[in-house]
Amino acid sequence: MKFTVADLLDQVPEEGNLEIAKLEKILRLTNRAEKHSLELAVQALTRLGILDLDSDRAISRGTSVDLVEARLRCSSKGFCFAIRDDGGDDIYIRDHQLNHAWNGDRVLVRLTREGGRRRSPEGGIQCILERATTSLLASVEQQDDHVIAVPLDDRLLASIELSSDDAPHAEKPIGMAVAEVVLDRYPIAQFPARGHVARSLPLDGGAGADRELMLTKANLHQRPAAPRASFKAPSAKKREDLTEQPTLMISGWTSDGAPTLPAVHVIPHEGGIRLWIHSPAVAERLSPGNSYDQWLLNQSESLCLGGHWIPLLSPALAKAADFSVGDVQDAVSLRLDIDSDGEWRDWDFCLSRIRPVAEVKAEALHALQSRKPKSRAVPTALKSIKDQIGQLETLIFCATKLHEAERREGRIELDLKRAQADDLGDLNHVSPDGDGQNWSTPLNASCPNSVLSVLIRHAHRVWEEHSRKLGLPAILLDAPPADDAALNDVAKAAIALDVPLELDEDGAPTPFELCQALASSESSHVLNLQLRQALPESFYRASSSSQEPGTDGSEQTLSESTVDHSPNHSDNSDADGSGKQPLQTLAPWCCPTLHQADVINQQVLCALLNDGKDRPTVRQKNKVKLGEKGVAASVSWPLFTASQEQKILDTIRERTVQKLNARRRQVEELKKDVLAMTKARSAEPMLEQQQAGVISGVQSYGFFVEIAPSMVEGLVHVSSLNDDWYEYRSRQNRLVGRRSRRVYQLGDSVEVKVLKVDVLRNQIDLEVVPATTPVAEDPLPVAVSEE
């Protein structure tokens, strides 16, 4: 089918109706078969009460209000939950209520049973809005007279029938190759899913083949070509000429094709620092709503596959917006004045024109940090930029002060060792925007991306505050609060490792309190791993409705139509009444070469600077600068005309944010898979070898061991501990032998032998090498368990 149910519902207005003939044109349905598919879909949705069809063949929103939109999440054990978009409790879906939906599908769910204090609500899937899986990796097997594809992802609880033409793929030796299977028909009623083998993929074809495997597994391997488009030239009318400013390009990436990052300039200013951040002017070159804009939304993210990049932007647009040393280029800029304590004093957004004078890489920053104080000698790595050494030192000072301010405000900071492997390429380094996580890593003044990430994070926070006070819509990136039970588990693990931390009756410690307590522990790395797992993932959401600037709140501005529809959303207003959002709430705009969300926010920012009304009428001589801090207090008139306002609203829709979140999840899973597969490859030469490691996690079924420097993690299953019967003590994160009282605890050093490596499933089996291990000091209870 050329369209999904989600595509259809996106076109139906909230109020009023839409003629089916017009809908056919919008969905670009031309032949009879495609139009018949639309008729069937409309009839089905009408029966469910989702749509209403009148006698004039026009459709409108239905009256059914008991359906919840959600995303299906299944486990390998067969348990399935619908993760709600409205922030409500996850809904448990029993097998007979799945209606052939698969893991990751967007669905409409009808509640069948309300939840209780210790019980999740239950429901049944009424409609599949959009399929998440169109192709998959599978092993091909011959079962009697049928050829079957068994998905390697054990969360997909189905097998796919293949034709007899695919039988040769079942003859390939197990462990040598897998197949990419394209779905031709999803299961319906008594009919199973059907598909065909698109290609065979080797498991030992080198780094390039591994990248293709991971892309196929994430369903990101089929990137359509960018449509032909002519890009607009950025307006020169309101641009500030900053070409005399000695701007620096900061980048820690080394791979060819790495996206362009923001450039910076910094100077001492009135006892503090004046920082300029210049972002590539991408948004001004686009025409919202055209085919290229839709293609860009479908891509959503740049993909880093180690030493290889799949960029977000097409080559033509990337080249047009690229920064290079000595060349004049258009930019979208923020001037941020910072006091000596790292606090914001003033800011101003503007459109600009810059000319970078130098590019700063890791070698230069490392040489700067290694340079002896007051030394007159210039290290070799700094000679090409010796005129900018003073600015670099000011830049490091600026990043340090901003970082200290974040720590005072309570930002979560996790000191995690990063895997180091040649095949990881740019994944070896910190992301310059911190991957949008609600936690950060310690500032490393020798790492360009680490320095840049602090500056970018503050720029994103400034736009969040500026847009909110002006009542402008924005795509925000933040995370819900961590679960108290999960935080308590981390606290108990820390106490068991003698971390000076006290639990009281008031509730769980905050993540920041845990960070502070874990920082000085010898086991800080493994405890930080536990804390990272307890922190929820960040997600995109549309900004909540805001009051019109300069009014008492009796009227609403264009942002009133942007609603929060993301899971587990909580009120983000600041408790102290200062008006600042929590540290993790960002409105990203600086990295439009990396994320489509930055492009969209930059479109709103550019619309403000280019088209926003800076005075109530043309007769008024006094103008305001719409990019300045505090301008909202002076604005008491509409910033845009009705048509401009509608155009801005159309850039941030519920469906847009859903697509951004879906692609963000895909990219995050892909990145984890690339890291895991690279680690697994590094473990292959270790087969049957003895390795030193650290216990990084303990469960009832065994414990995980992390092996440096690749940080590969494998499992010692409890069944391999055949010298005793081991009891799992969850409060202390340890396994204890019943007779020997031998202890395997979180953070312990152990010697292990690598028994098996499955690079595709990222599973590494380990065995403990017999050695003297600690003995439990407390008496054992009578009841013991291996589970």
N, C-alpha and C positions, 0 to 999 in steps of 0.2 A: 504494500500500500504506500502511496506517495506521501501520505501525511499521517501523523499520529493523532490520537484523540486529544492530546494536549495542544497540538497545533490548531485543531478545530476550535477548542474551547477558548483559546487565546484571542480568537477573532470575534467572539460573541460579546457585545457590549454589556456592561453591568446593568444599564438601563436602555430601554428601547429594543429594537429587533434588527435582524440582518437577513436580507433575502438570500436564499440558497444560490441563486444565479450569481450574485455578487461574491458569495463565499467561494464559489468555484473559480472565479477569476483571481481572487486573492491567493488561493492555494495552487493556482496555475494547473488546474485539472482540465485537460483538453479532450481526451478520448472517452468513449462511452463506458469502458470498464472502470476508469478512475471516478467518473461521476456516479456510477452505480455503487462503488465503495462508499462514497460520501452519503448517498441515500441510506444505505444500510446502517452506517454509523449514526446518522441523525435519528433513525427509527429506534435503534437500540438505546441511545441516550434519552430519547423521549420516554420510553417505557420505564427507564430508571428514575425519571423525574428530574434529570439533570438539565434537560432542554424542554422547551415548549415549541410546538410547530403549529402555526395557524393556517387558516384556509388559503391564504395568499402565498404559501410556501416561504414564509419568513420564520426564522427561529429566534428565540429569546431565552434568557436564563430561566431555568425551571424553579419550581417551588420546593424541591427537596432540600431540606436544611440539615438532615441527619447524616450527611456524608462528609467524611474527613479526608482531606488530601494528605498523603504520606509517602514515604519511601520505604520499601520492604528491605529488611535486613535479616538474613538467615545465617545460621551457624552450621558447621559440619555435622553437628549432632541432630539436626533436623528441627531445631527451634527457630521460629520466625516471629519477628516483631515488625509492626508498622511504625516508623519513626515519624511523628506528626510534624507538619509544617507550622502549626499554630502554637507550638510550645507546650502542648498538653502531654499527658503521660503516654509512654509507648504502649501500643495495643498488641496484645498477644494474638497471633493468628494460628489456629489449629490446622492440621494437614487438610482436612476436608473443606476448609474455608479459604484455601489459597487460590482456588479457581485458576490454576496453572500459572500464577505469577511466579517470577523468579527473583532471586536476590538482586537488589539494586533497582528494580522496576518502580516507577512512580505509579501509585494506585489511589483509588477512592475506596474508603473503608466505611462500612456501616457497623456501628457498635451493637453488639449483641448482649453484652454483660458489663455492668459498671464495675469499676475497680474498687478494691477495698484497701484497708490499711496495709496488708501484706500481700495483696493480690493485684496484678495488673489487669486493666480492663481487657475484654476480649472482643473480637470483631471478625467480620468476614469481608473479603475483597469483592466489591461489586463491579469494578471496572479498572482495567489497566490503561493508564493514561499514556505511558511511554515506556517502551522496552529499553532496558539498559544494555542488554546483550544482543548484538546482531551477529557476532562471530566469536569463536572461542577456541582455546587450545584443548585438544582431546587426544586420547589414545584410541586407536581403531582396533576393534576386536571382531572376530567371527564367532557368532553365537548361533549354533545350529544352521539354519538357512538364512539368517539375517546378519547384516553387517551393521555394527553398532559403534557409535562414538561415545566414549565415556569422558565427560569433562574432567580436566585436571583440577579445576576449582571445585572442591567438595562442598561448596555452599550452593552450587547449582544442583538441585535435587531432582535431576532428570537425566535420561540418556536420549540420544538422537539417532533416529533411523537413517541409514545411508543407503544409497543404491548399490547394486552389485558391481557397478563400475569402480567403486572405491575399495573393493575387496583386496587389491594388491597392497594397499597401505597397511592391512592387518598382518601382512607377512613380514614386515620389517622387525628386526630384533628389538625386544623391549629395552629401553634405555638408550637407544641410538637416535631415535627421531620421534617427533610428535606431529600432529596434523592441525592445520587451521581449518576449522569447520564453519561454514557459513550457514546460517539458519534460513531455510526456504519456507518453513511453516512452523509456527509455534504450536504446542499441544492444545487441543480443543476437544472437549467431551472425551470419547473413548479413543480418539486418534492421537498417537504420540507425535512428538516433534520430528520433523524431517529436515535434512540438510545435505550438504555435499562437501567433499574435501576440496578446499581451494588450493592448497599446496602442502608439501611436507617440509618441516623445519628441522634441521639437524641439531643435536644437543652438544656437539663437539666441534662446531664450525668457527670458533674463535670469538673475539670481542664483537665484531660486526654482527655475527649470527646471534649472539646473546642479546644484543640490543634489539634486534628484530623480534626475538622471542618475547622480550619484555613489553615491547610496543604492542604486539599482537595480544598478549595476555591482558593488557589494559585497554584493548580495543581502540588504540590510538595510532594504528599503523596506516590507516587509510586517510591521508590528509588530502583533501581536494585542492586542486590548483586555485590560486587566487583569481577571482574574475578580473577582467580588464577594467581599469578605472583610471580616471584622470584626477590627480590630487590638486587641491587648491593651494595657492601660494598664501602663506600667513600674511595677515594684514600688516602693513607698515605704518598705519595711521597713528596708532597709540603705543608704539614700541619705544622703549628706552634704549639708547645707544650705550652699551656697556663694553664696547670692544676694546677700550683702553684699560679695562680691568684685567689684571693678570690671573685669569681663571685657570684652575687646575682640573685635569681629568684624573680621577682616582679609580683604580680597578685592580682587583686581585685575581681576575680571571685570566687564564692563559690559553684557552682553547680557541681555535679559529671559529669565527662566526658567533662569538659571544655577543650578546646585545649591548647596545650603548647604555651607559649609566649616567646619572646626573653629574654635572661638573660643579665645582665649589670655588668660593673665594672667601677669605677671612682676613680681617684686620683688627687690631686693638681699637676700641672705641669707647671713650668716656668712662674709663675705669673698668670696662667690660670688653665684650667682643661683638663685632658686627659680622654676621655670617650671611653669605649669599649661596643659595642652592638653585642651580639652573637645570631644569628638566627639558629633555628633547621635546620640541613642539610638534607632537603627533596629532593631537585632537583638532587643531586648526586646519589641518590638511584634509580632513575627512568630511564627507557629506552624509550626515546621519540619515539612516533609512534606506540607503541604496544597497545594491547587491554586495559591494565590498564591505560595507558596515556589517551586514548580516554574516558574511563569511568570517569576519574578524571576531564576532560574538561566538560563532561556532568553534573557533580555535581556542579563544579565551586565555591561553597560557603559553609561554615559551617553555620548551621541554629541554632540560639538561640531562643528557645520557652519558655523563662522565666527560670524555674527551670530545663529544659530539653534541651539537646544538640543533634543535629544530625550532627556529624562531617563530615568534607570534606574528610579526609583520612580514608582509611580502618584501622581496628584495628591493623593489622600486621605492616603497615607502620607507624601509629601513635606511636606504642610502640617502633619501631626501632629508631625513631627520638626524642623521649621524653627526656626532661631534668628532672633529679631528684637529690636531694641533696646527695652529696658524690659519685656519679657515674660519671665516665669519659665518655664523649660523644663528637661526632664530631659536628662541627658548621661551619657556614659561618659568618665571623666577619668583623666589621668595627671599626678601631681606628680613632677617631675624636678628634683633638686638638682644644680647644676653648680658646679664650683669655678672659680677665676679663670683657669684654662687651658682651660676648655671641656670638662673631663672629668666623667663622671657620678660623683656621690658617693652618691646615694641616690635611690630612686623608690618610688612607691606608686600602684597602680591602685585606682580606686574608682568607685562609682556616685554621681552627684551631681545637684544641682539648681542651675542658674545663672540669672543675670539680666544679659545684656549691657547695657553702659552706652553704648556708642558703636560706630559702624562706621567703619573706617579704610580709605580708598581711596588711589589712587595720588597724587592731588593733595596730600593731607595729608603723605604721606611725602616727596614732592618738595619741598614747602615746608619741611619739617623739615630736609632735607639742605641746602637753599639758605640757611637762616637763618644769620645771622652769629653767631659765638660770643659769648656773654654779652649778646646783644641782648635788650632788654626788650620790644621790639615783637613783637606776635603777628601773623603773616601771616593774611590773610583765610581761607585754606584751613584754618587750624588753630583759628580762633576757636570753632567749634562743639564742639571737643574740647580746649579749652585746659587743662582740669583733668587731662587724660591725657597731656600733653606729656612729663612726666617718665617715665611708664610706657613711652611710645613710644621714648624715648631708651634706656631700659634694655632694651627689646625688641630694638632694633637692636644694642646691645652684646652681648646674649645670642646672637643669630644670628651675629654676627661671630666670637665666641669658639668657638661650635660649628663654624662653617665652618673656622676655623683648625685646630681639632683634627682635623677630617676630612682636611685637607690634610697634616697631619703624619703621619696614619695611612696616607696613600697613596691617597686617593680620586682617581679620574680626573676631570679638569675640562677641558671643551672650550669655548673661547670662539668661538662661532659666531654670525655675523650672522643675525638673523631677518628674514624677509621682512616688509615693511610694506605693507599694502594695506587699504583701508577694508572691502572685502568679507570679509576674514579675521576680522573681529570679535575674539572671544576667542582665536582661534588666533594672533593677533599676540603674545600674552603667554606667559610661561613658565607651565607647568602647576604648580599648587600642590603636587602630589605628584611632580613631576619626570617624569611619564609612566612612572614605574617603571623608568627606564633605569639601567644600571650605570655611568653617568657623569652628571655634573651640570654646570651652567653657573656662571660666577663669580657671587658674591653681589652683587646690585644692591640697595642699601639704599633706593632710591627706588621699587622695584617690590614691591608687597605680596605677590604670589605667589612671588617669589624669596625673600623673607624667610620666608614661611610654609613653603616647601618644605624649608628646612633644618631647621625645628622638626619637621615631620611625619616627615622621614626618620629623625631620631633617635628619635622616638616609636615608629616601626615597628621599629627595631633593638632598642629596649628590650623590646618584647613578644616579639620572636624569642628573646631571651636568657631572659626570664622563663618563657615557655611551655616552652622546651627544658629548663630546669633542673627544672621541675615535671613533665616527662614528658607534657605536653599536646600533642595534634596541632595542626598549624597548616598553613595554605597559605603557602608561602614564595615569594618573588619574587627570582630571581637569574639569573645568566648563567654559561655555561661559560667557561673561560679562552680568551683570544684565541689564534688560530693563530700560531705562531712565524713561519711564512713570510710571513703577511700583515703582521705587525709589522716584520719585516725589510724588506719592500718600502717601508713608510712611512719607516723609518729611512734607507734608501738615497735616497729622494726628498728627505728633509731634508738629508742630507749634500750632495746635488747643489745645494741652494740655500744652501750655506755655513752651515748650522746646526752649531754646535760639538757634534758627537755622534760617539762612537767605537763601532765594532762590534768585539767580541772573539770569541774562539772558544768562549766559554761558552754562546752561544746568543743569542736575540733580546733586545733591551731590553724591559723591562716597559712596559705602557701608561703607568704613572705617570712613569717615566723619560722617555718620549717627550713627555708633557705638559709636564714641566719644561723640557725642551730646546726645545720649540716655542714656549713662551710669549713669549720675547723676539725671535722671528724676525719680520721684516717680512712674511713669507709665512705667518704663523701661521694665518690663516683657511683658506687652501686646504690646508695641511698637516693642520689639524684635521679638515677634511672627509675627507681620506684616512684619518685615524686612526679617525674615526667609522665608516667603512665596514669597517674591519678589526675592530671590536669586535662580538662576537656579540650578538644580541638577547636581552633578558631573557625569562623564561618562568616560569609558575607550576609548582610541584611540591609534593607533600605532604611534610611533614617526615619525616625518617628516624626509625626506632624509637629511643626514648630509655629510659634506665634509670629505674626507680622512684626518686623522690626519697628521699634518706635511706637508701638500701640500698647493698649492695656490687655490685649489678648482676646478681645471680643470678635476679631476677624481672623481668618486663617489665610495663609499664603499658599503659593503653589505647592509647597511641600506637604500640605495636608493629605494629599492623595497617596503619598508614599507610606506604606504600612509595614510594620514589622511582621514577617511571616516565617522567621527562622526558628528552629527548635530551641527550647530551653531559654528563650529570651527572658531577661529580667530587666527591671528598671535600671538604667545606667546613670541616673542623676547623681551628682556628687553629694555625699552625705554632709559635708561641711558647708554646703550652700555656696561654694565659690563659683559654681557654674561650669567647672571643668569636668569632663568625663573621666572615668577611670583610665589608668595608664594603658590598658590593653585595647581601648577603643580608638581605632584609627580610621581616617578617611583617606585612603591611599591615592596619590595622584602623581608622585615623582617618577615612577618607573613604567611609563606607557609602553616601553619596548618589552616588558616582562609580562604584564597582566592587563587584561581587558578592563578590569575594574578601575585601574589607574587611568586608562584612556577615557572612560565614561566620566569619572570625577574631573578629569582635566577638561572635558568638554563643558561641564557646568562652570568651572572656573574661568575658562576662556569666554564663555557666553557672558559672564558677569563683567569681565574686563573690556570686552568688545562692544556688547550690546546693552549692558545695564545702564539705566538712567541715573546720571550723577547729579540731577537737580529736578525739582518737581515740574517745572515748565521751561521752555526755551527762553522765556522772558527773564527768568531768574539768572543773574550773572554769577552768583557764588556757586561753585561746584564742590562736590566732595570726592575724595578718592575712595572708590569702592573696595580697593584692596587693602586699605589701612586698618589697623587695629582700632576698635571702638567706633567704626563708622556706623554701625547699626543704630547707635543712639541718635544719630543725626538724620537718619532716613525715615520719613513718614509718608512716603509715596510708593506706589507699585514700581518695582525695579524693571519690569518687562511689559511689553504689550501682550495682548491675549494670545496672539499667534506665537510669539517668542516663548511665552510661558508654557504653552502646550507642547512646543518642540522640546523644551527642557524636560517636561514631565514624561514625554515619550521615551527619553533615554534611560529612565529608571523605572522599570515595570517589574511586577512580581515574577513574571516568567523569565525576565532577563536575569534576575538575581538567582533564580532556581538553576538556570543554565550555568551561571558562573560557579555556583557551589558544586554542581555535579561535575564540571570539568576540574575544579580544584581538587575534589576528592580523587578523581582519576589520576591526576598528576601526582598527588601525594602518594598514592598507592604505587604508582610507577616508580617514583623516586625510592621508596622503601624497597621495592622489588629489585631495582638496579643495585642498591647498596647490599641487599641480602645475597643476591646472586654473585656479586663480586667477592663478598666475604666467603661464600661457599666455594668459589673457584680457588681462593687462596688457601682453603682447607684441604683441597684435593691432594696436594703434595704431602700433607701431614698424615695421610692414611697409614694406620698401624704404627704411627710414631707417638712418642711420649711428649706432652706439652704441659707447660705451667699455665695455670689459669686462676681466675677468681670467680667464686660463686656469685652470680648476678641475680638470681631469683630462685625461690624455693616453693614448690607446690607439693600436693599430696602424692603426685605420681612421679616425683623426682626433682632434680634441681638443674638449673642452667649454669653453664660455665662460660665465661668470656675470656678469650685468648688474645693477648696483645701481640703485635701492633695493629693487626687487621681488625681487631675487635670482633672477630668471628665468635658466634655464640652457639653452643651445642647443648644437647640434653643428655644428662645421665639419668636413665630411667630407673625407677625404684626396683624394678625386677632384676636389674644387673647388680644390685647390692645384695648378693646372695650369701653374705657372711652373717646376716642377722635379719631380724624382723624390725623394720623401721617405722617409728611413729611420727606423724606430721604434727608439728606444733605451730599453728598459724600465728599466734601472738608473738613468738620469738623468731619466726621465719627460719625454722630449722627442722631437720630430720634427726631423730635420736634412736640409736639401736637399743632394742629392749634388753638384750643380755650384755653386750659389750659396752653399752652406753656411749658408743661412738657418735660424734656430732658432726653434721654437715650443716653449716649455718651461713646465712647471707654475709658476704664479705670475706669468707675464709679463702685462703690460698690452697689449691689442690693440684695434684698431678693427674692428668687424664691421658687416655689414649683414644685417638680418633678411629672409630670403627667403620662408619659409613657416611657418605656425603651424597645427598640428593640435591643437585644444584637447581633443579626446576621448582621443587617444592620448598627449597630453602630449609631442608631438614638435615641436621648433623647429629649423628649418634655418637656418644662418648661413653667411655668406661673409666672408672676410677682406678688409678694405679695404687696398689696396696701401700699404705704408709701409716705412720702414727698420726692419729687425729685426736682432737680434744674429746674429753669425756664430760658428759652432762653432770652438773653439780647438784641439780635438784632431783628428788625422788620421782620415779616414773609412776604414772597411774596404772591401774590394772588393765584398762581397756586400751587396745592398740589397734592400729589400722594401717593398711597400705594405701588407702584411698584418700 
